[in-house]
Amino acid sequence: MMFDDLTPLQLLVGGGVFLLALSALAGWRDRRNLRRADLDRVSLINWRPLSAISLMVAIVALSAAAHLWFSA
């Protein structure tokens, strides 16, 4: 299956699910970073904004996909 064969609905759902999984992973990593035993081992990535932004974009993508699904 080529990228050109995908419908906008499939692209929005796929992107939304990917971003939702990224948000869950970033939230888990942020929790591990906040509860670390060695306070000198800081993470290079700030996980909290990554989790928040990916969750917001996932909500927008999935709501647009729902709009396409129910308007067809």
C-alpha angles and dihedrals in degrees: 000000000000127000090246091060094063120100122226088252092057092046093051094047093046093047092045094051091047092050091046090054090046090052092051091049092048091048091052091048091049090053091050090048093052094047098045119139097216106059092194093064099085122180118247091218122064098225100186098069090040090055094046096047094045090049092051093049090046091054091050093047094047093046090051089049090051089050090053091046096051097039094056 
